[in-house]
Amino acid sequence: MHQSILLTDGNREDRLAYAQELLRKKNIHREDITQISGDMTIGIEEIRKIIHLSALLPLRSAYRGTIVHPGELLTVESQNALLKTLEEPPSRLILILTAPSVEHVLPTIASRCTVVNLSSQSEETNILSPVYEKVFSLKSAPIGDKLQLAFAMEQVKERKKIIEELDLLIAQTRRLLLKEYQLPKQSNISAAEYASLIDSLLLCRAALKANVGPRLALEYLVLHATLSQASEFTPKISPS
């Protein structure tokens, strides 16, 4: 997972819920999570608190998680004070800022973060990984093309990175399904396909955690995530 993330679009509740979900997926205990907020502004004192906490080791998790919400309340002074932490984030800190759009924070802040767009309208697909889009684009493709995608995915990502990508995809797809978001009609992605994709992602993740070879696990994903219904030949692997 990227160390500094800027969540944009959606409403305030959605942005906060998604930030909390990201930290939960990273297994960060609540004692290691700090939320910085404010009624009118988020000033320099709150940023000093972030800097102080970032220097401390987590208590019960592998990482500390800090959510700055709503980030649009950050003053110019506080944003400038945050720059160094964004430029050189401590290895055990995951910092998440929220804002309605990138225009609500300084360009120097946005450029140092991974921007995740939470738009619930037609731009909903923008928050999804290119891998997600490719998987669905292969619905009617020959098996050879699907296996080539698995090979490409394996070449560019190590096991840990693949698992982190799967965690994000699972959270994104689950949110789409639970909130009954609809993609543009031309995408032809149904609720059943969302559910099938979640099953396939969970099984692929479980296989990777069980030290199954990345190539084999990814081949299963691209071959089965494109089906409209879950396969009756689903391997008996319990997601961890």
MOURNOR-V209234 format. One record per residue. N is the residue number from 0. RES is the residue in one letter. SS is DSSP state (h for helix, s for strand, l for the rest). D_FIRST is the distance of its C-alpha to the first C-alpha in Angstrom with 2 decimals. Layout:
# MOURNOR-V209234
{{N	RES	SS	D_FIRST} {N	RES	SS	D_FIRST}}
This chain:
# MOURNOR-V209234
{{0	M	l	0.00} {1	H	l	3.77} {2	Q	l	6.30} {3	S	s	8.83} {4	I	s	9.14} {5	L	s	12.67} {6	L	s	13.75} {7	T	s	17.18} {8	D	l	20.16} {9	G	l	21.34} {10	N	l	23.14} {11	R	h	22.26} {12	E	h	22.12} {13	D	h	19.72} {14	R	h	17.30} {15	L	h	17.51} {16	A	h	17.31} {17	Y	h	14.15} {18	A	h	12.49} {19	Q	h	13.94} {20	E	h	12.82} {21	L	h	9.06} {22	L	h	9.91} {23	R	h	12.34} {24	K	h	10.17} {25	K	l	8.38} {26	N	l	12.12} {27	I	l	12.64} {28	H	l	16.43} {29	R	h	18.25} {30	E	h	19.88} {31	D	h	16.70} {32	I	s	15.95} {33	T	s	17.90} {34	Q	s	18.77} {35	I	s	20.59} {36	S	l	23.04} {37	G	l	26.55} {38	D	l	29.55} {39	M	l	30.58} {40	T	l	28.35} {41	I	s	25.53} {42	G	l	27.14} {43	I	h	26.83} {44	E	h	27.37} {45	E	h	24.24} {46	I	h	22.22} {47	R	h	24.05} {48	K	h	22.94} {49	I	h	19.23} {50	I	h	20.11} {51	H	h	22.11} {52	L	h	19.61} {53	S	h	16.84} {54	A	l	19.35} {55	L	l	19.78} {56	L	l	18.24} {57	P	l	16.80} {58	L	l	19.70} {59	R	l	18.62} {60	S	l	14.91} {61	A	l	12.61} {62	Y	l	11.11} {63	R	s	12.88} {64	G	s	11.84} {65	T	s	13.91} {66	I	s	14.77} {67	V	s	17.30} {68	H	l	19.29} {69	P	l	21.24} {70	G	h	20.03} {71	E	h	23.08} {72	L	h	25.17} {73	L	s	23.87} {74	T	l	26.91} {75	V	h	27.03} {76	E	h	27.66} {77	S	h	24.68} {78	Q	h	22.35} {79	N	h	23.89} {80	A	h	23.44} {81	L	h	19.69} {82	L	h	19.36} {83	K	h	19.37} {84	T	h	16.54} {85	L	h	14.42} {86	E	h	15.85} {87	E	l	15.29} {88	P	l	12.66} {89	P	l	13.40} {90	S	l	11.25} {91	R	l	11.33} {92	L	s	10.76} {93	I	s	8.28} {94	L	s	10.68} {95	I	s	11.24} {96	L	s	14.47} {97	T	s	16.51} {98	A	s	19.46} {99	P	l	21.76} {100	S	l	21.02} {101	V	h	19.92} {102	E	h	23.62} {103	H	h	23.48} {104	V	l	21.70} {105	L	l	22.77} {106	P	h	21.84} {107	T	h	20.69} {108	I	h	18.12} {109	A	h	16.90} {110	S	l	16.82} {111	R	l	14.43} {112	C	l	11.77} {113	T	s	9.82} {114	V	s	12.44} {115	V	s	12.14} {116	N	s	15.75} {117	L	l	17.01} {118	S	l	20.53} {119	S	l	22.57} {120	Q	l	25.21} {121	S	h	25.53} {122	E	h	22.35} {123	E	h	20.38} {124	T	h	19.45} {125	N	h	17.72} {126	I	h	14.57} {127	L	l	14.49} {128	S	l	12.99} {129	P	h	15.84} {130	V	h	15.77} {131	Y	h	16.70} {132	E	h	19.48} {133	K	h	20.70} {134	V	h	21.01} {135	F	h	23.23} {136	S	h	25.07} {137	L	l	26.23} {138	K	l	28.00} {139	S	l	31.36} {140	A	l	30.49} {141	P	l	32.11} {142	I	h	30.47} {143	G	h	30.35} {144	D	h	28.11} {145	K	h	25.67} {146	L	h	25.65} {147	Q	h	25.12} {148	L	h	21.89} {149	A	h	20.70} {150	F	h	21.83} {151	A	h	20.01} {152	M	h	16.65} {153	E	h	17.32} {154	Q	h	18.32} {155	V	h	15.33} {156	K	l	12.50} {157	E	l	12.73} {158	R	h	12.73} {159	K	h	9.49} {160	K	h	7.65} {161	I	h	10.13} {162	I	h	9.58} {163	E	h	5.96} {164	E	h	7.73} {165	L	h	10.62} {166	D	h	9.30} {167	L	h	8.70} {168	L	h	12.02} {169	I	h	13.76} {170	A	h	13.12} {171	Q	h	14.24} {172	T	h	17.17} {173	R	h	18.24} {174	R	h	18.45} {175	L	h	20.51} {176	L	h	22.75} {177	L	h	23.36} {178	K	l	24.16} {179	E	l	26.15} {180	Y	l	24.74} {181	Q	l	26.61} {182	L	l	25.57} {183	P	l	28.39} {184	K	h	31.25} {185	Q	h	31.14} {186	S	h	27.82} {187	N	l	29.74} {188	I	l	26.74} {189	S	l	28.23} {190	A	h	27.10} {191	A	h	28.06} {192	E	h	25.72} {193	Y	h	22.78} {194	A	h	23.81} {195	S	h	24.28} {196	L	h	20.86} {197	I	h	19.27} {198	D	h	21.54} {199	S	h	20.67} {200	L	h	16.89} {201	L	h	17.49} {202	L	h	19.92} {203	C	h	17.84} {204	R	h	15.03} {205	A	h	17.90} {206	A	h	19.48} {207	L	h	16.56} {208	K	h	16.35} {209	A	l	20.12} {210	N	l	19.90} {211	V	l	21.37} {212	G	l	21.08} {213	P	h	18.20} {214	R	h	20.99} {215	L	h	22.91} {216	A	h	20.09} {217	L	h	19.06} {218	E	h	22.77} {219	Y	h	23.21} {220	L	h	20.50} {221	V	h	22.06} {222	L	h	25.54} {223	H	h	25.20} {224	A	l	22.69} {225	T	l	25.26} {226	L	l	28.03} {227	S	l	29.28} {228	Q	l	29.75} {229	A	l	28.21} {230	S	l	29.95} {231	E	l	32.67} {232	F	l	31.65} {233	T	l	28.26} {234	P	l	27.55} {235	K	l	27.90} {236	I	l	24.42} {237	S	l	23.25} {238	P	l	19.57} {239	S	l	18.07}}
